[in-house]
């Protein structure tokens, strides 16, 4: 039997997108239960599991060893804990190359580039989380030091498909706004473009509010959002939720009117699939990976003029209300992105 070590160090930060990815990958692998592969997980100790190689803070200086394993899966391109080859084949998951396009200082861009090169140049196989990311990697393959022999694959991320009865039973008191609301999930960074939603809000009915859920914010971008709120006079219609529990996030998602996701840089877009699984209307930018994930069940902001965005949202909400079968179509597309399907994709890469 082959032994595979899967990196889950990001579980130390439970509210970030990479932690969610780690949890869904592990759930999918446990569901798949491949008889020819034994899995172990590197990360914080988990109660009830003996198959965890425990993370320690000194591992950045004294790196963990892959001794006794036949394959290492590094689950993101910025990993720092496995810098050495140790003679073990290595799979690396690439989530995005957004740093190439973001407005960063040269010092920060160079630091990120060094880490990405360090991980990708050691990979025997690279798994991209979307076809968009794979095309981006292929375009920059040489500059990132990817070996000619390294195979490149696409395996879409998976989500926990919802138990709607459980979600309906979650408490709502003190959590939900007292008005219907649009929901935006994601860090408050410029690339997520939440400020566009603030500009759009005055052009929508007064009783439709906006909820922003985020795990992290860049001070300069949060200041830009605060200024937009002040200028548009929408403070009474906007609700911020920072680093909330999974239960609170799930409650907000279950009860929202629609997901609004105007991001201009996504490797995948997990919030899109989470909302899709609940049949929520989806309003996205037609950029990077989002058309690939949203497909023909989403609405796309072709214009970022506030009035145009508001008209699209109103039209989409009216159409979904008038045609309940559209909700069923949205839910059906979410089945393409289950934990199990993701695990099947990775299992095929591990076997290769």
ZAPAMAR-808293 format. One record per residue: residue in one letter; x, y, z of N, C-alpha, C in turn. Coordinates in steps of 0.2 Angstrom, whole numbers, padded with zeros to 4 digits, always signed. Layout:
ZAPAMAR-808293
aXYZXYZXYZ ...
//
This chain:
ZAPAMAR-808293
x+0004-0006+0000+0000+0000+0000+0004+0006+0000 x+0003+0011-0004+0006+0017-0005+0004+0022+0001 x+0009+0026+0003+0007+0031+0008+0008+0038+0006 x+0002+0042+0006+0002+0049+0004+0002+0054+0010 x+0006+0059+0010+0006+0064+0015+0003+0070+0012 x-0003+0073+0015-0006+0079+0012-0005+0084+0017 x-0003+0090+0014-0001+0096+0018-0008+0099+0020 x-0009+0100+0027-0015+0104+0029-0013+0110+0034 x-0007+0112+0033-0005+0117+0038-0009+0123+0038 x-0013+0125+0033-0017+0131+0033-0023+0130+0037 x-0025+0124+0040-0030+0123+0045-0029+0127+0051 x-0022+0130+0052-0021+0134+0058-0025+0141+0057 x-0027+0142+0051-0031+0149+0050-0038+0147+0048 x-0042+0145+0052-0048+0141+0050-0053+0145+0046 x-0053+0151+0046-0058+0155+0042-0056+0157+0035 x-0050+0155+0033-0047+0157+0026-0049+0152+0021 x-0049+0154+0015-0051+0150+0009-0047+0143+0009 x-0041+0144+0010-0036+0138+0010-0038+0133+0015 x-0040+0135+0021-0042+0130+0026-0049+0126+0024 x-0053+0130+0021-0059+0127+0018-0057+0122+0013 x-0053+0123+0008-0050+0119+0003-0047+0112+0007 x-0043+0113+0012-0040+0107+0015-0046+0103+0018 x-0051+0106+0021-0056+0102+0024-0060+0098+0019 x-0062+0101+0013-0065+0098+0008-0061+0092+0005 x-0055+0093+0004-0051+0088+0001-0050+0082+0006 x-0049+0083+0012-0049+0078+0017-0056+0074+0017 x-0061+0078+0017-0068+0074+0017-0069+0070+0011 x-0067+0073+0005-0067+0069-0001-0063+0063-0001 x-0057+0063+0002-0053+0057+0002-0055+0052+0007 x-0058+0054+0012-0061+0049+0017-0067+0046+0014 x-0071+0050+0010-0077+0047+0007-0075+0042+0002 x-0070+0044-0002-0067+0039-0007-0064+0033-0005 x-0060+0033+0001-0058+0028+0004-0054+0023-0001 x-0049+0025-0004-0045+0021-0009-0042+0016-0006 x-0043+0009-0007-0040+0004-0004-0032+0003-0005 x-0030+0006-0010-0023+0005-0012-0018+0011-0009 x-0022+0016-0006-0018+0022-0004-0020+0023+0003 x-0015+0024+0007-0016+0026+0014-0014+0034+0015 x-0018+0038+0018-0017+0045+0018-0016+0047+0025 x-0011+0052+0026-0010+0055+0032-0010+0063+0031 x-0011+0067+0036-0012+0074+0035-0007+0078+0040 x-0003+0083+0037+0001+0087+0040-0003+0093+0042 x-0003+0095+0049-0007+0101+0051-0008+0101+0058 x-0012+0105+0061-0014+0105+0068-0017+0099+0070 x-0016+0097+0076-0018+0090+0079-0026+0090+0079 x-0029+0085+0076-0036+0084+0076-0039+0079+0081 x-0043+0081+0085-0046+0076+0090-0049+0070+0086 x-0047+0064+0089-0050+0058+0086-0047+0055+0080 x-0042+0058+0077-0038+0056+0072-0031+0054+0073 x-0029+0048+0071-0022+0046+0073-0017+0047+0066 x-0021+0049+0061-0017+0050+0054-0015+0057+0053 x-0013+0060+0058-0011+0067+0058-0003+0068+0060 x+0001+0071+0055+0008+0072+0057+0007+0080+0060 x+0008+0080+0066+0007+0087+0069+0011+0092+0067 x+0008+0098+0066+0012+0104+0065+0015+0107+0071 x+0021+0109+0071+0025+0113+0076+0027+0119+0074 x+0027+0125+0078+0030+0131+0076+0037+0131+0074 x+0041+0127+0076+0048+0127+0075+0049+0123+0068 x+0044+0121+0065+0045+0117+0058+0048+0122+0053 x+0047+0128+0053+0049+0133+0048+0057+0133+0048 x+0060+0131+0054+0067+0131+0055+0070+0124+0054 x+0066+0119+0057+0068+0112+0057+0062+0109+0053 x+0063+0108+0047+0057+0106+0043+0055+0099+0044 x+0048+0098+0044+0046+0091+0044+0049+0086+0039 x+0049+0080+0041+0052+0075+0036+0046+0071+0032 x+0048+0069+0026+0043+0065+0023+0045+0058+0023 x+0049+0056+0028+0052+0049+0028+0046+0045+0030 x+0046+0039+0026+0040+0034+0027+0034+0035+0022 x+0035+0040+0018+0029+0042+0013+0032+0041+0006 x+0027+0039+0002+0028+0038-0005+0027+0044-0010 x+0023+0049-0007+0021+0055-0011+0019+0060-0006 x+0021+0066-0008+0019+0072-0004+0015+0077-0008 x+0009+0079-0005+0005+0084-0008+0005+0090-0005 x+0009+0095-0008+0009+0102-0005+0003+0106-0008 x-0001+0108-0004-0008+0110-0006-0009+0117-0008 x-0003+0121-0008-0004+0128-0010+0003+0130-0012 x+0004+0135-0017+0010+0137-0020+0015+0141-0015 x+0012+0143-0010+0016+0147-0005+0019+0144+0001 x+0018+0137+0001+0020+0133+0007+0028+0134+0009 x+0029+0134+0015+0036+0136+0017+0039+0130+0021 x+0035+0124+0022+0037+0119+0027+0040+0113+0024 x+0040+0113+0018+0043+0107+0014+0048+0109+0009 x+0053+0113+0011+0058+0116+0005+0062+0110+0002 x+0063+0105+0005+0068+0100+0003+0065+0094-0001 x+0068+0091-0005+0066+0086-0010+0065+0079-0006 x+0070+0077-0002+0070+0071+0002+0069+0065-0003 x+0069+0066-0009+0068+0060-0014+0061+0057-0014 x+0056+0061-0012+0049+0059-0012+0046+0063-0018 x+0042+0060-0022+0038+0063-0028+0034+0068-0024 x+0032+0074-0028+0029+0079-0025+0023+0082-0030 x+0017+0082-0027+0012+0086-0031+0011+0092-0027 x+0010+0098-0031+0009+0104-0029+0002+0107-0032 x-0002+0110-0028-0008+0113-0030-0007+0120-0031 x-0009+0123-0037-0008+0130-0039-0015+0133-0039 x-0016+0138-0034-0023+0141-0034-0023+0147-0038 x-0018+0151-0039-0018+0157-0044-0011+0159-0044 x-0010+0164-0049-0004+0168-0050-0006+0175-0050 x-0011+0177-0046-0014+0184-0045-0008+0189-0044 x-0003+0187-0040+0002+0192-0039+0005+0195-0045 x+0005+0191-0050+0008+0194-0057+0004+0200-0059 x-0002+0201-0057-0006+0206-0060-0009+0211-0055 x-0008+0210-0048-0010+0214-0043-0005+0220-0042 x-0008+0226-0039-0004+0232-0038+0001+0231-0032 x+0006+0228-0032+0011+0226-0027+0017+0230-0027 x+0021+0231-0022+0027+0233-0022+0032+0228-0025 x+0037+0230-0028+0042+0225-0031+0045+0221-0026 x+0046+0223-0020+0049+0219-0015+0044+0213-0013 x+0038+0215-0012+0033+0210-0011+0032+0205-0017 x+0031+0208-0023+0031+0203-0029+0036+0198-0029 x+0043+0201-0028+0048+0197-0029+0048+0191-0023 x+0046+0193-0017+0046+0188-0012+0041+0182-0014 x+0035+0184-0016+0030+0179-0018+0033+0175-0024 x+0036+0178-0029+0038+0175-0035+0043+0169-0032 x+0048+0171-0028+0053+0166-0025+0049+0160-0022 x+0044+0161-0018+0041+0156-0015+0037+0151-0020 x+0034+0154-0025+0030+0151-0030+0035+0147-0034 x+0041+0150-0036+0046+0146-0040+0049+0140-0036 x+0050+0141-0030+0053+0136-0025+0048+0130-0025 x+0042+0131-0025+0037+0125-0024+0036+0122-0031 x+0035+0126-0036+0033+0123-0043+0039+0120-0046 x+0045+0123-0045+0051+0120-0048+0052+0113-0045 x+0050+0111-0039+0051+0105-0036+0046+0100-0038 x+0040+0102-0041+0034+0098-0042+0035+0093-0048 x+0033+0086-0046+0033+0081-0052+0026+0082-0055 x+0021+0084-0052+0014+0086-0055+0012+0092-0052 x+0008+0096-0056+0005+0102-0053-0002+0102-0055 x-0006+0103-0050-0014+0103-0050-0016+0110-0050 x-0020+0112-0055-0023+0119-0055-0030+0118-0054 x-0033+0123-0050-0039+0122-0047-0045+0125-0052 x-0042+0127-0058-0047+0129-0064-0043+0129-0070 x-0047+0128-0076-0044+0128-0082-0040+0135-0083 x-0044+0140-0081-0041+0147-0081-0034+0147-0078 x-0033+0144-0072-0026+0144-0069-0021+0140-0073 x-0024+0135-0076-0019+0130-0080-0017+0134-0086 x-0021+0138-0089-0019+0142-0095-0014+0147-0093 x-0015+0150-0087-0010+0155-0084-0004+0152-0083 x-0004+0146-0080+0003+0143-0078+0006+0141-0085 x+0003+0139-0089+0006+0137-0096+0010+0143-0099 x+0006+0149-0098+0009+0155-0101+0016+0157-0098 x+0016+0155-0091+0022+0157-0087+0026+0152-0085 x+0026+0146-0088+0029+0140-0086+0037+0141-0086 x+0040+0143-0091+0047+0144-0091+0049+0149-0085 x+0046+0154-0085+0048+0159-0080+0048+0157-0073 x+0043+0152-0071+0042+0149-0065+0046+0143-0063 x+0051+0141-0068+0055+0136-0067+0052+0129-0067 x+0046+0128-0070+0043+0122-0070+0047+0117-0075 x+0048+0111-0072+0052+0106-0076+0048+0104-0082 x+0052+0102-0088+0048+0100-0094+0045+0093-0093 x+0047+0089-0088+0044+0083-0086+0038+0083-0081 x+0037+0089-0079+0031+0090-0074+0025+0090-0077 x+0020+0086-0075+0014+0085-0078+0009+0091-0075 x+0004+0093-0079+0000+0098-0077-0007+0096-0078 x-0011+0097-0072-0018+0094-0072-0023+0100-0070 x-0029+0099-0071-0035+0103-0068-0039+0099-0064 x-0040+0101-0058-0045+0097-0054-0049+0103-0050 x-0055+0104-0051-0059+0109-0048-0060+0108-0041 x-0060+0113-0037-0061+0113-0030-0068+0110-0029 x-0069+0107-0023-0075+0104-0021-0078+0108-0015 x-0084+0108-0014-0088+0111-0008-0091+0106-0004 x-0093+0108+0002-0098+0104+0006-0105+0105+0004 x-0108+0100+0000-0114+0101-0002-0119+0102+0004 x-0124+0107+0004-0127+0108+0010-0133+0103+0012 x-0133+0103+0019-0139+0100+0022-0144+0105+0023 x-0149+0106+0019-0153+0112+0020-0158+0112+0026 x-0159+0106+0028-0163+0105+0034-0159+0108+0040 x-0153+0106+0040-0148+0108+0046-0148+0116+0046 x-0147+0119+0039-0146+0126+0039-0152+0130+0041 x-0158+0127+0039-0164+0130+0041-0165+0130+0049 x-0162+0126+0052-0163+0125+0059-0158+0129+0063 x-0153+0132+0060-0148+0136+0063-0151+0143+0066 x-0149+0145+0072-0152+0151+0075-0151+0157+0071 x-0155+0162+0070-0154+0168+0066-0155+0174+0071 x-0157+0174+0077-0158+0180+0081-0151+0183+0082 x-0151+0189+0081-0145+0193+0082-0140+0192+0077 x-0141+0189+0071-0137+0187+0066-0139+0191+0059 x-0145+0190+0058-0148+0192+0051-0150+0199+0051 x-0149+0203+0046-0152+0210+0045-0159+0209+0045 x-0163+0215+0047-0170+0214+0047-0173+0216+0040 x-0169+0216+0035-0171+0217+0028-0168+0212+0024 x-0171+0210+0018-0168+0206+0013-0161+0209+0011 x-0157+0204+0009-0150+0207+0008-0146+0203+0003 x-0142+0206-0001-0137+0203-0005-0131+0202-0001 x-0127+0196-0003-0122+0194+0001-0115+0194-0003 x-0110+0197+0000-0103+0196-0003-0099+0193+0002 x-0095+0188-0001-0090+0184+0004-0083+0185+0001 x-0079+0186+0005-0072+0187+0003-0068+0192+0006 x-0061+0191+0006-0057+0196+0009-0058+0203+0006 x-0057+0208+0011-0058+0215+0008-0051+0218+0005 x-0050+0215-0001-0044+0217-0005-0047+0220-0011 x-0042+0225-0014-0044+0228-0020-0047+0223-0026 x-0043+0217-0026-0045+0213-0032-0052+0210-0031 x-0055+0210-0025-0062+0208-0024-0067+0213-0026 x-0065+0220-0026-0069+0225-0029-0076+0226-0026 x-0076+0225-0019-0083+0226-0016-0085+0233-0016 x-0081+0238-0017-0083+0245-0018-0088+0246-0023 x-0088+0242-0028-0093+0242-0034-0100+0241-0031 x-0100+0237-0026-0107+0235-0023-0109+0241-0019 x-0105+0245-0016-0107+0251-0012-0110+0256-0017 x-0106+0257-0023-0109+0262-0028-0115+0260-0031 x-0116+0253-0031-0122+0251-0035-0129+0251-0030 x-0127+0251-0023-0133+0250-0019-0138+0256-0019 x-0136+0262-0020-0141+0267-0020-0146+0267-0026 x-0144+0263-0031-0149+0262-0037-0153+0256-0036 x-0153+0253-0031-0158+0247-0029-0163+0249-0024 x-0168+0245-0024-0174+0247-0019-0171+0248-0012 x-0174+0253-0008-0171+0255-0002-0171+0249+0003 x-0176+0244+0003-0177+0239+0007-0172+0233+0006 x-0168+0234+0001-0163+0228-0001-0156+0231+0002 x-0153+0227+0007-0147+0228+0010-0141+0224+0007 x-0135+0226+0010-0129+0222+0008-0125+0220+0014 x-0123+0213+0014-0119+0210+0019-0113+0209+0016 x-0107+0211+0020-0100+0210+0018-0097+0205+0023 x-0096+0199+0021-0092+0194+0026-0085+0194+0024 x-0080+0195+0028-0073+0194+0026-0069+0192+0032 x-0064+0189+0031-0059+0186+0036-0053+0190+0037 x-0052+0195+0032-0046+0199+0032-0047+0205+0028 x-0044+0211+0030-0045+0217+0026-0038+0221+0025 x-0037+0224+0020-0031+0228+0019-0034+0235+0021 x-0030+0238+0026-0032+0245+0028-0034+0250+0023 x-0030+0250+0018-0031+0256+0013-0037+0254+0009 x-0039+0248+0008-0045+0246+0004-0051+0247+0008 x-0051+0245+0015-0056+0246+0019-0058+0254+0020 x-0053+0258+0020-0054+0265+0020-0057+0267+0014 x-0056+0264+0008-0059+0266+0002-0066+0264+0002 x-0068+0258+0005-0075+0256+0006-0079+0261+0010 x-0075+0263+0016-0079+0267+0021-0080+0274+0018 x-0076+0276+0014-0077+0283+0010-0083+0282+0005 x-0083+0276+0002-0089+0275-0003-0095+0275+0001 x-0095+0272+0007-0101+0272+0011-0103+0279+0013 x-0099+0283+0015-0100+0290+0017-0103+0294+0012 x-0100+0293+0006-0101+0297+0000-0108+0295-0003 x-0110+0289-0002-0117+0287-0005-0122+0287+0000 x-0120+0288+0006-0126+0288+0012-0129+0281+0013 x-0125+0276+0012-0128+0269+0013-0126+0266+0019 x-0124+0269+0024-0122+0266+0030-0127+0261+0033 x-0133+0264+0033-0139+0260+0036-0141+0254+0033 x-0138+0253+0027-0140+0247+0023-0135+0242+0022 x-0129+0243+0025-0123+0239+0024-0121+0236+0031 x-0120+0230+0031-0118+0226+0037-0111+0222+0036 x-0107+0223+0041-0100+0220+0040-0100+0214+0045 x-0097+0208+0043-0096+0203+0048-0089+0200+0047 x-0085+0201+0052-0078+0199+0051-0076+0193+0055 x-0073+0188+0051-0070+0182+0054-0075+0178+0058 x-0081+0177+0055-0087+0174+0059-0086+0166+0059 x-0089+0163+0063-0089+0156+0063-0092+0153+0057 x-0091+0146+0056-0094+0143+0050-0102+0143+0050 x-0104+0142+0056-0112+0142+0057-0115+0149+0055 x-0111+0154+0057-0114+0161+0056-0114+0162+0048 x-0108+0160+0045-0107+0161+0038-0113+0157+0034 x-0114+0151+0036-0119+0147+0033-0126+0150+0034 x-0127+0153+0040-0134+0156+0041-0135+0162+0036 x-0130+0166+0036-0130+0172+0031-0131+0169+0024 x-0128+0164+0022-0128+0162+0015-0135+0159+0014 x-0137+0155+0019-0144+0151+0018-0150+0156+0017 x-0149+0162+0020-0155+0167+0021-0154+0173+0016 x-0148+0173+0012-0147+0179+0008-0152+0178+0002 x-0153+0184-0002-0157+0185-0008-0153+0182-0014 x-0147+0184-0014-0142+0182-0019-0135+0183-0017 x-0130+0180-0021-0123+0182-0020-0121+0187-0025 x-0117+0192-0023-0114+0197-0028-0107+0196-0027 x-0103+0195-0032-0096+0193-0032-0093+0197-0038 x-0091+0203-0037-0088+0207-0043-0081+0206-0043 x-0078+0201-0041-0070+0200-0041-0068+0200-0048 x-0062+0203-0048-0058+0203-0055-0052+0198-0055 x-0051+0195-0050-0045+0190-0050-0047+0184-0045 x-0049+0179-0048-0051+0173-0044-0047+0167-0048 x-0044+0162-0043-0042+0156-0046-0047+0151-0047 x-0052+0152-0042-0058+0147-0043-0065+0151-0041 x-0066+0152-0035-0072+0156-0033-0076+0152-0028 x-0074+0149-0023-0078+0145-0018-0084+0148-0016 x-0085+0154-0014-0091+0157-0013-0097+0156-0018 x-0094+0156-0024-0099+0155-0030-0102+0148-0029 x-0098+0143-0028-0101+0136-0028-0105+0135-0022 x-0103+0138-0016-0107+0138-0010-0114+0140-0011 x-0114+0146-0014-0121+0149-0015-0125+0145-0021 x-0121+0143-0026-0124+0139-0031-0128+0133-0028 x-0125+0130-0023-0127+0123-0020-0134+0125-0017 x-0135+0131-0015-0142+0133-0012-0146+0136-0016 x-0145+0136-0023-0149+0139-0028-0150+0146-0028 x-0145+0150-0025-0145+0157-0025-0143+0160-0032 x-0147+0165-0034-0145+0169-0040-0138+0172-0039 x-0134+0171-0044-0127+0173-0044-0125+0179-0049 x-0122+0184-0046-0120+0190-0050-0113+0191-0050 x-0109+0189-0055-0102+0189-0056-0099+0193-0061 x-0092+0194-0060-0089+0198-0066-0087+0192-0071 x-0087+0194-0077-0085+0189-0083-0077+0189-0083 x-0074+0188-0078-0066+0188-0078-0063+0182-0075 x-0057+0181-0077-0053+0175-0074-0057+0169-0074 x-0058+0165-0068-0061+0159-0068-0068+0159-0067 x-0071+0165-0066-0078+0165-0064-0083+0162-0069 x-0082+0164-0076-0087+0161-0081-0086+0153-0081 x-0080+0151-0080-0079+0144-0080-0083+0140-0074 x-0084+0143-0068-0087+0141-0063-0095+0142-0063 x-0096+0148-0064-0103+0150-0065-0107+0147-0071 x-0104+0146-0076-0107+0143-0082-0113+0148-0084 x-0118+0144-0087-0124+0148-0090-0129+0149-0084 x-0128+0147-0078-0133+0148-0073-0132+0155-0069 x-0126+0159-0071-0125+0165-0067-0126+0171-0072 x-0127+0177-0068-0128+0183-0072-0121+0186-0071 x-0119+0190-0077-0112+0193-0077-0113+0201-0078 x-0109+0204-0074-0108+0212-0074-0104+0213-0080 x-0107+0214-0086-0103+0216-0092-0100+0224-0091 x-0104+0228-0087-0102+0235-0086-0102+0235-0078 x-0097+0240-0076-0097+0241-0069-0099+0248-0067 x-0103+0251-0072-0107+0257-0070-0112+0255-0065 x-0113+0259-0060-0117+0257-0054-0125+0256-0057 x-0127+0260-0061-0134+0259-0063-0135+0253-0067 x-0130+0251-0071-0130+0245-0075-0130+0239-0071 x-0126+0239-0066-0125+0234-0061-0132+0233-0058 x-0135+0238-0055-0141+0238-0052-0147+0235-0056 x-0147+0237-0063-0152+0234-0067-0151+0227-0068 x-0145+0225-0069-0144+0217-0070-0146+0214-0064 x-0145+0216-0058-0147+0213-0051-0155+0212-0051 x-0158+0218-0053-0165+0218-0052-0168+0213-0057 x-0165+0213-0064-0168+0209-0069-0167+0201-0067 x-0161+0200-0064-0160+0193-0062-0164+0191-0057 x-0165+0195-0052-0170+0193-0046-0177+0192-0048 x-0179+0196-0053-0186+0195-0056-0186+0189-0060 x-0181+0187-0064-0182+0181-0068-0182+0175-0063 x-0178+0175-0058-0177+0169-0054-0184+0168-0050 x-0187+0174-0048-0193+0173-0045-0199+0171-0049 x-0199+0173-0056-0204+0171-0061-0203+0164-0063 x-0197+0161-0063-0195+0155-0066-0191+0150-0061 x-0195+0147-0056-0192+0143-0051-0187+0137-0054 x-0189+0135-0060-0184+0130-0063-0177+0132-0063 x-0176+0139-0064-0169+0142-0064-0165+0140-0058 x-0169+0140-0052-0166+0139-0046-0163+0131-0046 x-0167+0127-0048-0166+0120-0049-0159+0119-0054 x-0159+0123-0059-0153+0123-0063-0147+0125-0060 x-0147+0130-0056-0142+0132-0052-0139+0127-0047 x-0144+0124-0043-0142+0118-0039-0139+0113-0042 x-0141+0111-0048-0139+0105-0052-0132+0106-0054 x-0130+0112-0056-0123+0114-0058-0118+0113-0052 x-0120+0114-0046-0116+0113-0040-0114+0106-0039 x-0117+0101-0042-0115+0094-0041-0109+0093-0045 x-0107+0097-0049-0100+0096-0053-0094+0098-0048 x-0096+0101-0042-0090+0103-0038-0091+0100-0031 x-0092+0094-0030-0093+0090-0024-0086+0088-0021 x-0085+0087-0015-0079+0085-0012-0077+0078-0015 x-0082+0074-0016-0080+0067-0019-0077+0068-0026 x-0080+0072-0030-0077+0073-0037-0070+0076-0037 x-0069+0081-0032-0062+0083-0031-0057+0078-0029 x-0059+0074-0024-0055+0068-0022-0054+0063-0028 x-0058+0062-0032-0057+0057-0038-0052+0060-0042 x-0052+0067-0043-0047+0070-0048-0040+0069-0045 x-0040+0071-0038-0033+0070-0035-0030+0063-0034 x-0035+0058-0033-0033+0051-0033-0030+0049-0039 x-0033+0051-0045-0030+0050-0052-0023+0052-0052 x-0022+0059-0050-0015+0062-0050-0010+0058-0046 x-0012+0056-0040-0008+0053-0035-0006+0046-0038 x-0010+0042-0041-0009+0036-0044-0004+0037-0050 x-0005+0042-0054+0000+0043-0060+0007+0044-0057 
//
